[in-house]
């Protein structure tokens, strides 16, 4: 066995546990469990048969149609037939993706239909190899979509699975066609931009020798923020017909005919020629969404600035009538360090990423931008925050590169389906095409910035961080640190305010020779908030990192960002997992040295609303050792007393969020003790000077107590190194999340200048006036710890005519006196000389 956890598996008869559909998983008591187990075994032996048709996810009388049945060997005989797997499992919400249905019982005679959300039906087919396929539909939402399949021309839909609908910008480049020189497409018709346009695509995506290319436009109709507000993708016209499917097409754009030329935002769609114009939900390749400058009316080409100015003014008038969404969006983090550390509430804006060279086309001067993960509660608006190379926030009051909030959140917002919650497209309609009108196609950016001003950071409150790592060491939200290496399943943190629960499972660590050590480490973490999906991150028995969604192992082979119920889930290429709940709480997990490293980030609103091993978050470490029965332990308690505190937070089967899908997990944690009282760890390992490992430990660990502890208990320098790195990362995270005082934006005086745009505590801004003006008020102002600027508002007042006369007169008077004095001096000198 690989170095890591001790797993002793005993083969016994087992049963599945209920799948979660976002609800807390409830588990039955042991006596009832054994009764049901005996009954199931008897039924199984008697040959009782149940079918998974229409019943995937259920536990039946004689067998199981739950996802855990395969690893436990309890599946109904037709489980794989009716509980289907598809490949690929994801595609753009625009639809048109051909996917394979992995079911060998569908034949040439099957008439395939696929039904999504029990509403949208698309046609399928059986290929020449006898494999069934279907086509994904146009959707106005992202996330996992229920899928049913019919083999009898939609009479019945007994087969079921899920389809993952993805934001159009998050699918692979191979899935979309490419607009060659995309800037040219979107500026076409403006001065200096013309000639042929070219698009490329992967020709093998469509099984056709010839294709048509269509133009589609997007609109939202009805009254804003009302029930009749509707989103619509609409077929406009066919740009090219029956062209060879070579993967490339070039054309010279002309203004579209009729009213089509007024559609200024949309996409191109490539389809086989055997389908009708505008036919929905057919095999297709979509372009990126873009400004349709290349097909706009002649008036645009004749005078782009005047045309765009009129559009900008029209947009400005419409904005005046819409609700003010700015009042409900959260403020930005004050610094780039805060923005990158607050991963529960902010995520990298792919259009300006410091990890990818800071190519910030729409935000000159910025090196990195982040977006608020959650849309605002009522208007579903989005927040964006951009920072310069010094880590200072850039504001639109100072620069066109400043961060701009969005009426429509770029990533959309549950429950999606209606404006302004449509992923990507509502944002384009209200925040992007208007930027073209006002800033890119005309010189009216001040109108745009007036409606989309940056939020500063005066009300931003950083989250609190708690971590667990190594053998396991806990650092609480209030800064207390301790080691609790019990063996079992424990509540790490729970909150009555948002019904957040994060649970951890520990398993016995192994020495390098494979024998059990007197220490443990985190092997799994499960979490849920309110009625969200349940996420579990764990080491499998072969020590691979797995992520489970409602008991099903997820694959990140196609998508690394998932929009789920009540949360977002993100996996980096090296499998650092981040879970972002709708409350703003965040959980980060990564594999490290055979153990899991966990960080929990909680927003300030959860102050005094947490309990568990991470304690009561209230800036007071004195009550962090609060038992489940609400009694407390002194912070000076012995390791043995702390061990009792930790044991009190063992979870119960009725509230466990974990998946028990192997014999080992069932026997060790479901049927076994939640806290293994017979396992006694090392509480204070002895540093023996004669131990040859001690010298190496000191070299690796220095003074880090957690690193030294883990090297001694596991006899592994690798584990110690991982612990030391995790500890350093936590300390750095806490440092980056230190509160920062902002005094807010300061304007320069009219007819004057200021020398800086840093508005944080300690910064000093100096003011000067233009020629012909004089300064009144404070020449410099400093941001104080109180969040208030020192001094008075500076003003630059014109120097009046009277003052000018006085000044001039004074100057002439001084000059005259100087001349007279000089003449007098010369006369006296001359007389003296004569004498």
Helices and strands as residue ranges (DSSP letters): H 30-45, H 69-72, H 79-82, E 86-87, E 90-92, E 98-101, E 113-116, E 120-126, E 132-135, E 143-150, E 159-166, G 168-170, G 173-175, E 178-179, H 182-187, E 196-200, G 203-205, E 210-221, E 230-244, E 248-252, G 258-262, E 265-272, E 284-286, E 290-291, G 293-295, H 298-302, H 304-321, G 325-328, H 336-341, E 346-348, G 354-356, E 368-372, E 384-387, H 425-427, I 428-432, H 433-435, I 436-440, H 445-451, E 464-469, E 473-475, E 481-483, E 489-495, E 500-510, E 516-529, E 535-539, E 545-549, E 552-553, E 561-564, E 567-571, E 577-581, E 586-592, E 595-602, G 604-606, G 621-623, H 639-647, G 653-655, H 663-665, I 666-670, H 692-701, H 705-714, H 717-736, E 752-754, E 764-769, E 773-776, E 780-782, E 795-798, H 801-834
